Amino acid sequence: MTIVYSLDFELPDDQALARVILLEFQTSMRKVSAPVNAKYHDKDVPEQLEEKFPNVKISDYSNGFLVITHTAKDHFIGKDIEQVVTFATGFRQFLHFHLHGIKGALHKKMRARVEKFERVI
């Protein structure tokens, strides 16, 4: 089963942070045993999508596409299909949660740095 997520963020900060998260997401899959196959396409349209929908343009999406492929032997056999569907439907919320978490951590560091400078002054 292959799922293609089109990613479009309005704010420039969200676009930059999402790109970092998605690039890291793709590389971190190497450290997980039996991971899903995740491929991030930020510059071009995935081949699978272009074959089915030739009019898709990368310029319509700020952060491109994320293609996640679940294989039968690793992700379906002996597991409930609801678990895979829950993952697929909850991925967008997962991504937004981590975007806001990163923003909060960055703001906390910036506030601490400003307070440090204020004490020096």
N, C-alpha and C positions, 0 to 999 in steps of 0.2 A: 504494500500500500504506500503510495507516494502522496504527500501533502505539500502543496506549494502555498506559502504565505506571501502575499504582497505586502510590503511594508511602506507606510507613508506617514511621516511625522511632520506636523506643521511647524513647530518651533525649531530654529537652527540648533539650539543646545540639545534638544531631544534627538535630532538627526545625528549629531556628532557622537553623543553617548551611545545611541543605538548601534551605530556602526562599530564602535569599539566592543560593545557587548557581543554582537553577532560574530565578529572576527574571533574573539576569544572563545565563544561558544563552539565554533567550528574546530579550533585547535584543542580545546579541553576534552573533546570527545575521544582523543587518543589515549587519555588516561583512565577511561572508564571501560570496565569489562562488558562486552556485548552491548555497545552503544548503538543508538540509531544512527543511520547515515545522514549527517547534516551537511549541506553544502550551501554556502552563502554566495549569492550572485549580486554584487553591487554595481557592476559595470555593464553586464549583458543579461539578456533574457535567457532563462534556462531552456535547454533544447526540448525537453518534454513539453513545456508550455508553448513554445513557439510552433511546434508541430501541430498541436491541437488548436491553438488560437494564433494565427499568423499576424493579426493586427495589434498584438500586445506590444507596447513600447515602454522601454525602460524609463523614459523621461516623465512618465505619468506617476512614478513612485519615487519618493525622495530617498529611500534606503534600499531599493531593489527588491530582491526575492530571497526567501529562505526555503530550500527544498529539504524536506525530511522524509526519509524512506524507512519504513518498518519492514523487516524481513519476516517471513512466516516462521522459520525455524527458531529465531531468537526472541521474537516478540509476540507471537500468537499462540503457539503450541503450548498447551497447559496453562494458559492464562485466560482470564476473562476479557472478552472484547471490549467491555465497558471501560476497563483500565486504559486501553489504547485510545478510545474515543474521548475519555476524560482528559487525557494528555493533549490530544489534538485540539479540543475546544478550549482548554485552559491555558494554552501556550501564550496567547495574546496577553492575558492578564498577568502571567508570569513575567513576560518581558516588560510590561508597564510597571509592575511592582519593583523590579530591579532598577529600572530607569529612575524612579522616584527615590529609591534607596540610595543610589549613587549621588543624586542631586543633594539629598539631605546630608550625606557624609561630606560632600564638597563644601556645602554651606557651613557646616559645623567647623571644618578646618579653617575656612576663611574668617569666620567670626573669632575663632581662637587667635588667629594671627593678628587681626585688627586689635583685639584686646591687648595682645602682647606689645604691639607698637604704641598703643595709647599709654601703657604703663611706662614705656621708655621715655615718651615725650613728657 
